[in-house]
Amino acid sequence: MERGTLRVYLGAAPGVGKTFAMLQEGHRRAARGTDVVVGYVETHGRARTAEALEGLEVLPRRRVAYKGTVQEELDVEAVLARGPEVVLVDELAHTNVPGSGCEKRWQDVERLLDAGVEVVTTVNIQHLESLNDVTEAITGVRQRETVPDEVVRAADQIELVDMSPQALRRRMAHGNVYAPDLVDAALSQYFREGNLTALRELALLWLADRVEEGLERYRHEHRIDSTWPARERIVVPVSAGPESSTLMRRAARIASRGAGGEWLALYVTRPDGLTSVLPDQLAALRAKAEELGGTLHTVVGDDPAEAILDVARAENATQLIIGASRRGRVGTLLRPGVGERVIAAAGDIDIHIVTHDYARSGARWRPPEALSRRRRVLGLVFAVLAPVLVSLVLLSVSDMEGLPTEAMTLMVVVVATALIGGLVPAVVAALSSGLLLNVLFTPPVHTITIAEPANAAAIVIFVLVGIAVATVVDTAARRTAQAARARAEADALVVLSHSLLHAGDDLDGLLASACELFNARGAAILRRDQHDVEQVVAAHGSAPVSAEAADAATAIDERTTLVLDGARLPASDRGLLNAYAAYVKVMEERRAATAAEVERLRLEETDRTRTALLAAVSHDLRSPLAAVKVAVSSLRAPDIRWSAQDEADLLETIEESTDRLAALVANLLDMSRINTGSVRVALTEVPLGSTVHRAIGSLEGGGRIEVDLDPDLVVLADAGLLDRVVANVCENALRYTPAEARIRIDAACAGGRVVLRVADSGPGVPERDQHRLFAPFQRLGDVPQGDGVGLGLAVARGFTEAMGGTISTEETPGGGLTFVVELRIPDLRIAGKEAP
C-alpha cells in the first residue's frame, strides 16, 4: 500500500491561525470532491475556528478514563474504519493520555500515513525537539510536548502560517485567542513583542533551511550543476598567509549587504598531508572565520583549483573571493597559479580578485630546505668536478667511446649530484655535462659546433632529461624528508596524547621529554607575575631563567611561556613545540579543574554537614534543653511541694540532660576541629591498658565490656584523643549490643603496629553500609530519636587518623561488628612483643 502524504501548517506561536488554515484547506479539498474528515480539532473556544469547522464531517473521539476524569483523544481506529482520503489532525506534538495506545499524537499520524491516508496537521515552532532549548531561552517557558524534527522534516509539504507580532497582539487584545481574563497576563509574559519577533525569525529560518534542503535535493535528482543564485553564497579559499584575514573580512562585508547571505572559508590540503598548515594556524583561521560570522571547511585535493570549484558548485556558491597572486606577471604567464585556473573554469560563478599587501611581491612561500648547507655546497663542488673527471675517464677508455655510452654515464653523474646536493647542483651538473658531451664527444670534437643535427638533438634532450630527472629526484628526497619529519611529529604527538590520557601533572617529565625530542640542554616554564617579573614554575636541566635568554620559546597563555636552552628549532619544528605548550596548558587547566572540583566537593560536604547539623541539632539540642527547663521549672514552682524522691528524680533528669548536651557539644566541637584541620596532636608513649580502662569507666554499662590487654602494651598516641576514640567506639558498641550480651576488647602487635579490636555481638552492619559508619550524622539501623546525632564514630576516625593510625570494621565471628584500630608502636623494644 502506498504511504499517505503529510502536509504541515507551521506557526511561530499560538493564535497565528494554523488550525483555521487547516480547516480552510479541508473545505477546499471537500469542494473539489475529496473525501475529507476531521479526526481531531481543538477550537480552544475561538468563534472563527468553530465556524470554520462547520460543514466538515467530524469523527467521534476516543474517550479515555484517567485519574477520575474522562479525556478525549484522536480515535485512530475510527479513522481507519472510516477510510477517508484526507484526515485533519490538530496539534501534532500533543501527548496522549495513558491508555490511548500511542504515547504521542505524531505516532498516531504515522499509523494513518502507513495506512495510506493523507494527513493535514498543525504544529508550532516551539514544539520542535531541536529548538526546545532555544525557545525556552527566548520565552522562559519550557515546552514539555515536543515532536522529533525528522517527523516534520519528512513532511511532503510544509506551509508557514505567518503573522506579524503586532497583528497577533491585536488579535490577543480583541479576545480572538484567549479568554479576556487571560489576555493581560499573556501579553505581558509569553506574547511580548520581542518574544514573538524572535519566534517568528526562528520559524522563518527553520523553514528556509528546509526549503534549501528541498532545492538541493531537486538539483541533485535532476543533475543540475549550474549555480542557482537563490541567495548569496560566498566561498573564500584561504591559506596560512596573512592575506587570509583580508579575504575573510571582505567576504563578510559582501555577505552582510543582502539578507540571508552566507560565506565560508575553504582550505585545501594535499592528500599526503606533507604541506598542510600547522594545527594552531588552522585553529586561528577557524576562529577568525567564526568571529566574522562564517565557517571554515577543509577538503583534500591534488589540484587546489579543481577542489575549490567542486566545493563552490556543491555549495551552490554565487561568488568566489580570491586573493591577488603573489607571483610576478612573468611567473604567472609561464605557469598559471590557482587563481588564474579558477577564473578560467569558474563558469557562471562570479569571481572577486582582492588585492592585498603581498600581491605581485614575488614573496612566494617556499618549502624549507630539506638538505643542510654543507650538503648543498658539497653538491655544487661535485656538480663542477664530477662531470670533468668522468669525462676524462671516458676519454682514456677507448673501447667505451660512443655518444650513448657517454650520455648515460654522465646522466648517472647528474642523478648522483641530485641525491647529494639537491636540485640546483643537479641542474648545474646537467648543464656542464651537456657542454662536455658537445665539446669532447660530439664531432667535431674540441669545438662548440655540432656537425650532425641528430647529435645536437641528443645533447638537448640529455640536458632536458637531466634537469627533469634531477627535479624528480630532488622532489622525492624532499618528500621523503618531509614524510620522515611528519612521522616523527606524529609519533611525538602520539606520545603526548598518551601522556595526556594516562599521566598526571608531571611537568618535570614533560620538560624532560621536550629536551630529549629537541636535543635541548634544558627546558622551563616561566610565568610573569602582576609586576611582569618572570618566575620559574618548573624546570629541567640547565633551564633558562628568562624568555630573552632562551634559544627557543613559545607562549602557553598570556603570562606563561615554554622556553628551551640549547635548541635552535627550524620553523618546521614549531608545531611540535606548540603541541608541548598546548599540553602544558591542558595540564594547568586539568590541575585547576581538579582544584575546583576538590573545592566544590569541600563546599558541598560543608553544606551537607551544615544541613545535617541543623537537622540534628534542631531535635537533639532542643530535647535535653526542654527536659532541663521542665525539671527546673517544676522545682521552682511555689505551689507544689515535692518529695525528696521527686526532687532527686528531677535533679537526675537535669544531670542526664546536661551530660547529653555536654557530649553533643563536645562531639560538635571535635568535628569542627577535624573539618578545619585544627586538631592539635601531642604524640607520646601511652599505656594502652590504662587508657582503655579509664575510657570505659565513665560509660554507662561499661561493666559489660571484657578487657583482655597486655598491661605492658604501649602505643604512640595522644592520651586525650585516644581516650575519646576508645570511649566513642565502646559507646557505639554498647548502644547496639543487646543488654545481656558482652563486648570484648583485645589487642596485639602485628606488622610493627598495635591492633586494638572492639568486638560486639549486636545485629551487625551490612557490608554495603559499613563505609557509611564513619561519615558524620550517620545513624544506621533502628535508633531512637535523641540517641545521639551520629558524630561519635566520625570523631573517632578523625582523631585516629590525626594520630597516624587507622580505624576500620570487620564482621565478628558468630554475628556482630568489630572495630579495628591500628596505632603505631613507639620504639623497637616494644616490637619484641609481636604476636606470632
HUHU-V858283 format. One line per field, one symbol per residue. ss: DSSP state (H for helix, E for strand, - for the rest). burial: 1 if it has 9 or more other C-alpha atoms within 8 Angstrom, else 0. A space follows every 50 residues. Layout:
ss->???
burial->???
This chain:
ss->-----EEEEEE------HHHHHHHHHHHHHH----EEEEE------HHHH HHH---EE---EEEEE--EEEEE--HHHHHHH---EEEE-----E----- ---EHHHHHHHHHH---EEEEEEEHHHEHHHHHHHHHHH-------E-HH HHH---EEEEE---HHHHHHHHH------HHHHHHHHH----HHHHHHHH HHHHHHHHHHHHHHHHHHHHH-----------EEEEE-----HHHHHHHH HHHHHH-----EEEEEEEE---------HHHHHHHHHHHHH---EEEEEE ---HHHHHHHHHHH----EEEEE-----HHHHHH---HHHHHHHH----E EEEE------------------HHHHHHHHHHHHHHHHHHHHHHHH-HHH --HHHHHHHHHHHHHHHHHHH-HHHHHHHHHHHHHHHHHHH--------- --HHHHHHHHHHHHHHHHHHHHHHHHHHHHHHHHHHHHHHHHHHHHHHHH HH----HHHHHHHHHHHH---EEEEEEE-----EEEEEEEE--------- -EEEE----EEEEEE-----HHHHHHHHHHHHHHHHHHHHHHHHHHHHHH HHHHHHHHHHHHHHHHHHHHHHHHHHHHHHHHHHHH-------HHHHHHH HHHHHHHHHHHHHHHHHHHHHHHHH--------EEEEHHHHHHHHHH--- -HHHEEEE-----EEEE-HHHHHHHHHHHHHHHHHH------EEEEEEEE --EEEEEEE-------HHHHHH-------------------HHHHHHHHH HH---EEEEEE-----EEEEEEEE---HHHH-----
burial->00111111111110111111111101101100011111111010010011 01000100101001010000101111011100011111111111011001 00111111101111111111111111111011001101100010011110 11001001011000100110111011010000110110011110111111 01110010010000000010000000101001111111010011111110 11001000001111111111000100000011001101110101110011 10011111100110011111111111110011000100101100010010 10010100111000000000000011111101110111011001000000 10101110111011101111111011111111110111111100101001 00001100110110011011101100111011100100100110010111 00000001011101100001111111111000011101110011101001 11111100111111111010000111111111111010001000000000 00000000100110011011111110110011001000000000001001 10110011011001001101101100000000111111101111110010 01001100100011111110111111111111110010001111111111 01111111111111000001001111110000000000111111111111 111011101011001111111111110001100100
